Amino acid sequence: MVEVDKSVKIAVGFGGCMDVFVDAIELLKAVGVKVPKSPKHQRWIADKEELGEGFAYFFRHGAAAERYMNNATLFRQLVNAAENIPNSRAAIGGNAPVMANRFAAEGADVLLAAQTSAEFKKQLNSTIVVAGSETDRSDIHLIMEYTTGEKWGKYVSTRANRFIVHSDEFNPTIGSLEPLMETYVKFDPSLLVVGGLQMLDNFPFRAGERNSRLNMLQELMMDANQRKILTHFELASFVDESLITDLMEHVLPYSDSIGMNEQELPNLLSFLRYGNITMISDSYPRVAAVLDQIRASYKILRTKHNRISRLHVHTIAFQAILTKVSSPWKNTLSATAHASLTANRHVCGTPKVDIQRSKLLFDESFSTTMDAETASKVPLIPERPVSCWEEDIGEGELVLLCIAPNLVCTKVHQTAGGGDNISSAGLIFQI
């Protein structure tokens, strides 16, 4: 039995917002967005036509996406319409606050870097210490949700997911960075978590502003490295390749751990290999394919920076965690199992796993690689469903790989925030 160290301290940044959850199709109908003749990838959203094209592009693949809306009037219209649609709801949002709440719920002491409002604080765990300014009204993120098999005109979703739009002004500038830098040394955390950087994607910065903010973030992460504080970067859906280039320079070289989903992993690998990104990937990837992508990403990152020692990939069907055997990360098997169970509870919105509302998308066995000549078959053993093994990743460096099947929720309560809860649930067992 593995328990969380009750004395563990975690610093988490950045940003925060209030998420407004709404049925995507109902909202599109309410504001008069027409079904497009053909989907189209949009780097940002400027009008209703681009909203329809961009939504359809990801909806048909059941892929999550998040886009900046540079039309404040349209965004306010969408939010007003969403708040009047039955069953819409508001909840605390943003990578950092959601992860902070999960860490606190698991028993950790948490320092959160975020701008807060009264409404925001009501939904924040009372034990969390906040570094950041107060505001009358938090930024709002519109979470347009849909279910598996839902139809919009001629388009059909292949899995439940969400399309997120925002028009933030505070979060893209990492406004709570300085308050965190001023307080985190005294707080003395074991782990520094960096997330929410997708808010910088396609934001209209002044000349040199983005680079200046990332330089300051780099200073924070370098300082954490020198203090032997483990660092984790929570990846997200990025579109702007120049931003990814900047993250490769300012963030990844100082990250001990990276968390990502089945869409973000091939995106990362594509950029590491070829300098470009892939917009759409397999919604239901095979274990062997994910393992090959994890190995390849790990090797490239180790070659480039020699720092990364943990990768966590969460998909709808399973969890996969790689840790360097000689690293400080511990309890990889338990972390993978806990991440899997947290995925079910979060998506179903229940404190306990309900077998009647769950199903396995996992096969009776899986291959360790797509290479047929070297692949091994690993059976799913119901009495011990988490599979772990060590591998020589090259030049004698050993890594531990663990795979845990997910009990996939069949009655979805919420998909947004799933990755943040899952990553946090895995990390808390490993520090």
LINTAZI-V79684 format. One record per residue. D_CENTER is the distance of its C-alpha to the mean C-alpha in Angstrom with 1 decimal. Layout:
{{D_CENTER} {D_CENTER}}
This chain:
{{27.5} {24.7} {24.2} {21.9} {23.9} {24.7} {25.5} {22.1} {20.9} {17.4} {16.8} {13.5} {13.1} {12.8} {13.9} {14.1} {15.3} {16.7} {15.1} {17.8} {17.3} {19.9} {21.1} {20.4} {23.8} {25.7} {24.4} {25.2} {28.6} {29.2} {28.8} {30.6} {28.0} {29.8} {28.6} {28.7} {31.0} {28.3} {24.6} {23.7} {20.6} {20.4} {19.1} {19.5} {21.4} {24.9} {26.7} {26.8} {27.6} {24.6} {22.4} {24.1} {23.8} {20.2} {19.3} {21.6} {20.1} {16.8} {18.3} {20.8} {18.2} {16.0} {13.1} {10.3} {11.0} {11.2} {14.6} {16.8} {20.1} {23.0} {25.4} {25.4} {28.2} {26.5} {23.3} {25.5} {27.3} {24.2} {23.2} {26.8} {27.0} {23.9} {25.3} {28.5} {27.0} {27.7} {24.9} {22.6} {21.1} {19.4} {17.0} {15.4} {12.1} {9.9} {7.1} {10.1} {12.4} {10.4} {9.6} {13.3} {14.6} {13.4} {14.8} {17.9} {18.4} {18.4} {21.1} {19.9} {21.3} {18.7} {19.1} {16.8} {17.1} {17.2} {19.8} {21.0} {23.3} {25.5} {23.5} {20.2} {22.0} {23.3} {19.9} {19.0} {20.1} {23.6} {23.3} {20.6} {22.3} {21.2} {21.8} {22.1} {24.4} {25.2} {25.4} {27.2} {24.4} {20.6} {18.8} {17.9} {15.1} {16.4} {14.4} {16.6} {16.2} {18.3} {19.4} {20.3} {23.6} {23.7} {26.0} {26.2} {29.5} {29.5} {25.8} {24.3} {20.7} {20.1} {17.4} {16.0} {13.1} {12.8} {13.7} {12.9} {15.6} {16.3} {19.2} {18.2} {20.8} {19.9} {16.2} {16.5} {19.2} {17.2} {20.1} {19.5} {19.6} {23.3} {23.4} {20.9} {23.0} {26.1} {25.1} {22.8} {25.8} {27.8} {25.0} {24.8} {21.4} {20.7} {17.1} {15.6} {11.8} {10.9} {8.0} {8.7} {10.6} {10.0} {12.6} {15.1} {14.9} {18.4} {19.4} {23.2} {23.6} {27.2} {28.4} {27.0} {24.8} {21.4} {22.8} {24.4} {21.2} {19.4} {22.6} {22.5} {18.9} {20.2} {23.1} {21.0} {19.1} {22.5} {24.1} {21.7} {22.4} {26.0} {25.9} {24.4} {21.2} {18.3} {15.3} {11.6} {9.4} {5.6} {5.7} {5.3} {8.3} {11.3} {14.9} {17.2} {18.3} {20.1} {17.0} {15.5} {18.9} {18.8} {15.6} {17.3} {20.2} {18.9} {15.6} {15.4} {19.0} {18.4} {15.2} {16.2} {12.9} {9.8} {6.7} {5.6} {6.7} {10.3} {10.3} {8.6} {11.0} {14.1} {13.2} {13.1} {16.2} {18.0} {17.8} {18.9} {21.7} {22.9} {21.4} {20.0} {17.0} {16.8} {15.9} {16.0} {15.7} {16.8} {15.2} {17.0} {17.2} {19.8} {19.2} {21.6} {19.9} {16.5} {18.5} {20.4} {17.5} {16.1} {19.7} {20.2} {17.2} {18.2} {21.8} {21.3} {19.2} {21.8} {24.6} {23.3} {22.4} {23.4} {20.8} {17.7} {18.4} {15.3} {12.6} {10.4} {9.6} {9.0} {11.0} {12.9} {15.9} {15.1} {13.3} {14.3} {14.6} {16.8} {18.6} {21.6} {24.5} {26.1} {23.1} {22.7} {19.8} {21.5} {21.4} {19.1} {20.6} {20.2} {16.6} {15.8} {18.0} {16.5} {12.9} {14.7} {16.7} {14.0} {12.3} {15.8} {16.6} {13.7} {14.1} {17.9} {18.0} {20.5} {21.1} {22.4} {21.8} {24.1} {25.4} {27.2} {23.9} {22.2} {22.8} {22.1} {21.0} {21.7} {25.0} {27.8} {27.1} {24.9} {25.8} {24.6} {24.7} {25.7} {28.8} {31.5} {33.9} {31.7} {29.5} {30.0} {29.5} {27.7} {28.7} {26.7} {28.8} {28.4} {29.7} {27.2} {24.3} {22.1} {23.4} {23.4} {25.5} {26.2} {26.5} {28.2} {25.8} {28.8} {31.4} {31.4} {27.9} {26.7} {23.1} {22.2} {20.2} {19.3} {18.4} {18.2} {18.7} {16.9} {19.2} {17.7} {18.4} {21.1} {21.4} {18.1} {17.8} {14.3} {11.2} {9.2} {7.5} {7.6} {4.4} {5.1} {8.6} {8.6} {7.5} {9.9} {12.4} {12.6} {13.0} {15.7} {17.9} {17.9} {19.3}}
